[in-house]
Amino acid sequence: MGGSRFPGERVLFYLVLHLLLQAQDHSFAINCPGFGEPVGLDSGFGRKPFPPVISFAVPVRVNISFTIIAIMDVDEQLQLMTSFLWLEMVWDNPLLRWRPEECEGIRKMSVAARNLWLPDVSVIELAEVQKTPRGLTAFISNEGRIRYKKPMKVASLCNLDIFYFPFDKQNCTLTFRSQLYTADSLVLGMEKEVWEIAAASRNVVQVRGEWQLLSITKATPNMSLATNLHDQIAFHVAIRRRPRLYVLHLLVPSGFLVAIDALSFYLPAENVHRAPFKMALLLGYNVFLLLMNDLLPFGGSALISVYFALCLSLMVAGLLETIFITHLLHPTRSEPPRAPRWLYALLLLPPPLPHPGPGSRLREHGPPAAPEAPGPQQAEPSGCPGAADAPREPLSLRLDTLLFRLHLLFLAASVLTVAILWST
């Protein structure tokens, strides 16, 4: 009987020694004979509500990385950037380990994510409730390392600056943090380097959508909520708009209309059809702005709004100049008022000679002589309609040339200023 007790005591001794050695290493191993049965994994899965640690004094380290698949929309009015990304989280579970040589060489297996403890890491700039799809799986290695990926549609708040639209660049922030666990219970780390995250995302996003991914940089501030300190990792995502659509549909047609309006000054000033032509251009430009209004960003702080306002002002100014010149060339009164002398000096024209009044001639030469009948080559000054307009034609033509040059100068200065501001 004594011999039968000795093997039992030896087995108990080795079992206790084995458990002590495992406790010293702060890890447990799954019993391989029951590995293919759910009972063999109960030791690790039974603690799903709790973080996978041996001691709660040691925080769980969760390494994260992500890949931006698409930048779906940027809403200037709501200040939102909507993107689609895959978030990857990696952490160690010391309760889920086994020896591959004892388990038919199995080194990795997939498990339904609902059976595991999952860190509640999310983006704190979310503007809407994030819904995680069902049926996701996680991969567990024989060393207890769990790798879990989930898709996320992130509508994040972003401070958008649309002043340089459509050549604008935006810098939005994606901050990952646990909402429940403080830094004493959960610590965040990087699974991949930032340049690897940026390169993988850039290769996917560069051929899709309106926006181009420029860079991803990292900042790691700790954010305090009340008396608790939460560990977080912030990524700054820099994006740039592809302006081809807006250049072809907004800037080029607007430039053509303004150029045609400026070239209409080459129409003869005596032609009364110049003013209707400019009116038709002005009406067409207003219709163009109404049709293209949906492509413009909300708000009046964009530089392109100033550009359109300048173009509209130049067209209105050109129409007013044409009306003024037409008024000078085609007066409505029989004796139009004489132009001021400074206007002749400005246009480098000699001022008209003053006509002596009838009273002065009477005083100098006495009673007027009998008028002679006009010859065939003479005409009454008051009866010839072009006699009063003849002195005004050089003045109107010179004034039209001066206003045209000033119009071109202001147009070139405005376009150059807007182009310099867009290029900065």
Secondary structure by P-SEA (a helix, b strand, c coil): caaaaaaaaaaaaaaaaaaaaaaaaccccccccccccccccccccccccccccccccbbbbbbbbbbbccccccccccbbbbbbbbbbbbbbcccbbbbccccccccccccccccccccccccccccbbbbbbcbbbbbbccccbbbbbbbbbccccccccccccccbbbbbbbbbbbcccccccbbbbbcccaaaaaaaaaacccccccccccbbbbbbbbbbcccbbbbbbbbbbbbbbbaaaaaacccaaaaaaaaaaaacccccccccaaaaaaaaaaaaaaaaaaaaccccccccccaaaaaaaaaaaaaaaaaaaaaaaaaaacccccccccccaaaaaaaccccccccccaaaaaaacccccccccccccccccccccccccccaaaaaaaaaaaaaaaaaaaaaaaaaaaaaaaac
